[in-house]
Amino acid sequence: MQGFVDEARLHAKGGDGGAGAVSFRREAHVSRGGPDGGDGGGGGSVWLTASRNLASLLAFKDHPYRRAGDGRHGAGGKRHGARGQDLDVEVPEGTVVMSLEGEPLADLMVEGDRFLVARGGHGGMGNARFLSNSRRAPSFAEQGEAGEERWLRLELKLMADAALIGLPNAGKSTLISRISAAKPKIAGYPFTTLEPHLGVVRIGSREDEHEIIVADIPGLVEGAADGRGLGQRFLRHVERARALVVLVDLAPERVEGPREQHRILTRELARYSSELAGLPQVVVGSRMDMASDAQEWPELQVSAVTGAGLQSFLYALAQVVEEAERRGPQKRSTVVTRPEPEGVRVTKTLGGVFVVSGRPAERAVALNDLTDQDALEHVQKRLRSIGVEAALSRAGARAGDLVRVGSVEMTFEPDAEP
């Protein structure tokens, strides 16, 4: 799996909304045409989509930025701007989406799972929207809203039926290269495998073939659950597995005996996650051709060099995986949805400025010309209707205090009439 990347950051930016238009109808023999400015189009949104065609997060390593299309501006004749194009960003199955603080937001496990990571901004309303009995010729329109923008963390957890674990240099890479088409790097020294590999193992005849995906997890060391030897980074790839293949080395030069190796591995799994420790196991001894004396344990023993014992091992593995499948499906995909904060919030800075935040308030002042008297009256009325004046009064604002809403600063006038 060349260039395997299982951790990445993503900067997602929704498209900005287009601005509404200020326009008046111009026709022959019509001296006073009414407002006909169209609305701006909304910005596109950024989505993450799980795909089985990707194997890692390599695409985000040097290019973490993704942005959806902007909405087009409105025009005269009540012509609305086109909506910005959504951006679908493909990620591998098994990708976990988190905030930078580590809060899980989505777990995209199955092909086609989608998660909205950055919403596009609303398009601004054209001046035709502001026509009323008291305002016959509105000369202002709304600006488009900026799209949502944020950084996220992506982590990949491999999707495999069985995870192959063992101490460093126990023969995992050699074994998976013999039972599948995977081609991991193999050498006679510890930590040859620096990244996980997936291998597809086919068992049985063509008429009754069973396919199993096996993940070769880099060698675990004592203390892996505490992060030693990049243990925590690799252990998370075991979480998706239905079963574990615990490989113990039978070679005489190994300091730890087979039972001691098994004890170390199962202890580290239990320390990392009690669920992992409870997964069904297939314990198999590797390099049986190098063992000086006959080993009674484990019962399954193989030699990846000579091929001895491989068929018995594969049939035992298939049986354990099939039983796990019958007990129930793997964990379902999850998406954490939280409603957007509604209303407005007021905070006071050290300099005494009252800052009003919240999308309704920020949209209320997003007009193209606040020097227009009609526009100012519209803003005051709208802010009052969504509760900004009441919220400022509760926060201690008095007449004459400076108030900031978005990029607009104004003087608080609680008794002003709309």
N, C-alpha and C positions, 0 to 999 in steps of 0.2 A: 504494500500500500504506500507507494512512493509519495512523499510530501504529506504524510498524514498529520492533520492538525485537529485536536479535539477540544481546544479552548480558543475563543476569539471574542472580540468586541464588535459591536455593531452600532453605528450612528445612523439613526433613521430620521428622515425629515419629510413630513407630509407636504404636499404642494400648497402654495399660497392661493387664496381665493382671488378671483379677479375683481376689479373695482366696478361699481355701478356707474352708469353714464348719466351725465347731465345733458339733456337734449330737449328741444321743443319742436313740435310738429310744424313743418313749413310746407304749406300748400298754396297754390294759386287761389286768390279770392278769399283766403282765410287770414284775417289780420292778426288774430290772437290764437295761434295753435296751442294746445295744451302740452304738458310735459309728456315726453315719450322715451325717456332714457331707460334702457334695458338693464337687467341685473347682470352682475358678473358671475362667471361660473365657479363652482366650488373646486378646491384643490383636490388632487388625487391622494389616496392613502397608500401607506406602505404595509404590505402583508408578508408574513413568513409562511411558507408552504412546505410541508414535509414531502420529500421525494426519495424514492428508492434508487434513483439514478446517481445520487451523490454518496460518497463514502467518507468524506471528512469536511471540515470547515476551512479548507485551504483557501477558498475564494475570498475569505475575509481577512486573511493574514496581513496583506499589504494594502488592501483596499476595503476599509470598513464602512465607507460612506455609501448610503443608498438614499435616493431622493425621488419622490413621485412627481408627476407633472403638475405645473401651475394651471389654475383656471384662467380662461381668457376674459378680457374686460367686456362689459356690456357696450351697446352702441345705440344710436338713435333708431327710431322706428320700433321701439320696444324689442329690439333684438338682444337676446340674452347670450352671454358669453358661453363658450363650450366648457364643459367640466374637464379638469385635468385628469390625465390617465393614471389609474392605479398602478402601483408597482408590486408585482409578485416576486418575492425573493425566495429562491429554493434553498432549503437546508436539508441535511440528511435525516432520515427517520431516526428517532431517538434523541433529537435535539431538545435540550432544556433551555428555556428563555428565562433570564433573571434580570433584576435590576442590578445596578452597580453595587448596591449594598448587600446583594445576595438573596433578595426576596424572590421566590419562584413565582413566575407569571404564567408560564405555559409549558407543557410537556408534550411535544409533537412526536408521537410514536408511530403513527400509521400514515401511509401514503395518502396525500390529499388533506391532511389536517392543516388548518389555517389559523393564524393568530394575527390580529390587528395590532401593529406596534406603533404606528404614527398616523393619526387622523389628518386628513386634509382640512384646510381652513374654509370657512363659509365664504361664498361670494357676496360682495356688497350689493345692496339694493339700489336700483336706479332711481332717478328723481320722480319717475311716474308713480312709485310706491308711496310717495309722501304727499300726494294730492289729497286735499280735504276741502270741506266747505269754507274753512277759514284760511286755507293756504292754496290759492288757485295757481300759483306759478312758483313751485319750489325750485330753487336754484342750487340745490345741494344734493349729494348722493353719498352712499357709504363706500368706504374703502374696503378692499378684500381683507379677510382675516388671515393672519399668518398660520401656516400649518404647524402641527405639533412636532416637536423636535426633542429627541432624547438619546442617551447612550444606554446600551443594554449589554449584558454578558450572555454569551452562548456557550453551552457545554454539551458535548456529544457523549452519549452513553450507547455503546454498540448494541445492536439488536442481534442476539444470537440464541440458539436453542441450548447450547452448552458452552461453558467457559472452561478453558484448559489452564489450570494453575499449577504452579510448582516452584521450587526454589530455583535460583539462578543456575543455569547450565545443567538443568535436569533432563534436557532432551525434548522440550516442548516443540520447538521450531522444527526439529527433525521429524518428530511424529506427525505434526500437522502437514508437513510437506509430503509425507508418504500416504496419508489418508485422504488428501484433497489436492486441488490444483494450486493452492496457495504456495508462494515462493518467498518465504521469509529468509532474511540473512542468517546463515548458520556458521558458527565457528566454535572452537573448543575453549571458550573462555566465558566467564560470567557476564551478564548484561549485554549479550549480543543483541537481543530483542529490546529495542528502545521505543517501539511503538506497537500497538496491538495489530493483529492480522486476523482477517476472517477467511475461513475455508469452508467450501461447500462439500459435504461428505455424502455420497450416494451409496445406500446399502440395499442389497437384495437384487432380484432379477429385474429385467426391464418391465415385466408385467406387474410386479409387486415392489417397485422401487420406493424407498423412503429417503427423503432428503433432509439432512440435518446441517445447520449452520453452526460451526464451531469457532470460537474466538480464542486465539492464542494470546494470552495476557502476559506481559513482561514479568520476569521472575520476581516473586515476592521475597522479601527478606524479613527477618525477625524485627519487629517494630514498624512494619509497613503501615499499620493502622494509625500510627502517629506521624506518618509522612516520610519515614525513613526510606531512602531509595525511590523516591517519587511514588511511594505506596498508595497514598490516597488518590492521586491522579489516576492510577491504573485500576484501583479497586472499584471505582465507580462503573467501569465497563463490565463488571461481573453482575451488576444489579439487575440487568434485564434478563439474565439467563434463566432457563427452566431447570437446569441441572448443572452440576459441577463435575469436571473430570480432574481429580486430584492425582497428579503425577509424582511418584516418589522414585528416586534414582537408586538402582540396585548396584551400581558400580562400586567396587571395593575401595576406591580412593575417596569416596564421599565420607566426610567426617561424621555427619549425622546418619544414623541408620534409617531404614524406611519408616518405622513407627515414629521416630523422633521428627522426621520431616513432616509426616502427617499431622503430628501434634502442633508443630509450629504453624503450619498453614491454616488449620482449622481454628486455632486460637486467634490468629490475626483477622480471619474472616468474622469471627464472633465479636471481636473488639470493634470492628468497623460497622457491622450491622447484624443484629440478631436474625433478621430475615435471611441473610446470606448463609448464616450457619445452619439454618433449617432447610436449605435446599437439598434435594436428593443428590447423592454422590456416587460416582463410579471411581473407585480407587484402583489405580493400575501402576504396576512397577515397570519402569523403563530400563533399557539396556540390559535385558536379561542375559544376553550373549556375553556380557563382560563380568557377570557375577561369578565369583570364585567358588562359592558354595551354593547349593540349592536353597532358595528362599521359600519358606512355607507361606509367607505373607508378603504382599497381598495375593489373593487368589488369581486375579488377572495379571499377567505379565506379558510384556511384548518386547520385541527387538525391531526398531525401525530400520536397522541395517539389513537384517536377514528376512524380515517380514513375519517372523514367528509370532503367533498369538494375535495378530492384527484383526483377523476375522472374528474371533471370539470377543475381543474387546469391542468392536464396532456393533455387533449384535446386542451385547449387553448395554451399550450406550443407547442404541435405538429403542430398546425396551424401556429404559428409564425415562427417556424423553417422551415416548408415547404415553406412558402412565401419567407423567406430569401434564401433558396436554389434556388428557381425559379428566384430570382433577379440576381443571378450570383454565380460562384464558389468562394471558399475561395482563399486567395492569393496563387499564384503559388510558387513552390520551386524556389529559386534563388541561383545562384553560381556566385560569383564575380571572373572573370578571368582577370589576368593582365599578359601581356607578360613579359617573363624574360628579365632583362636588357641585352642588347647586347653590344659587344665591350669590351673595357677595360677602367679602371679608374685609375688615378694616383694621389696619395696624398703624401705629404711630411711630415715626422715626425719632432718633435722638435730637434731630433738628426741629422737631415739632410739626413735621408735615404728616398729614393723614393720608395713608396710601390705601386706595380701594382696589382690590383684586377680585377676579372672577370674570369668566367669559361674558356673562350678560352685561356687566358694567363696561368692560372693555369694548364690546361691540357697540354700546350705546354712544360712545364718543368717537367711533371710527368714521367720522364724516370728512368729506374732502375740503370743506370750507367752514371752519368754525367762526370766521369773522362775519358770516351772514347772520343777521338777526333771527331769521326764521329757523336757521340751523341751531342756534343757541337755545331758542325756546323749545325746539324739539328735544334737544339733549336734556335740558332741565326736566321736562315733563317725563321723559323716558326714565331718567335716573330716579325720579321720585316714585314712579310706578313700580320699579323693581326693588324698592326698599333701601336705596342708597342713603337718602336723606335721614331716614330713621336710624340706619346703622351708624352713620356718622354721629348723630346726636347721642346714641347709646355709648359710643366710644369717647365722648367728651368734647366733640368738636363744637366750636362756637362761631358765631358770625365773624367773618374776616379771616378765619384760619385758612391756611393753604392746603388744598386737596389735590392729590395726584391720582389720576385714573389712566392707566396705560402710559402713554407718552404725553398726555395732556395735563396741564396744571391749571387750576381755577380757584377762585375764592369762594368759600362756603357762604351761601346766602340762604339760610333755612326758610326765610319768609318770602323768598322770591316767588312771584306768580308765574305759571306757565304761559 
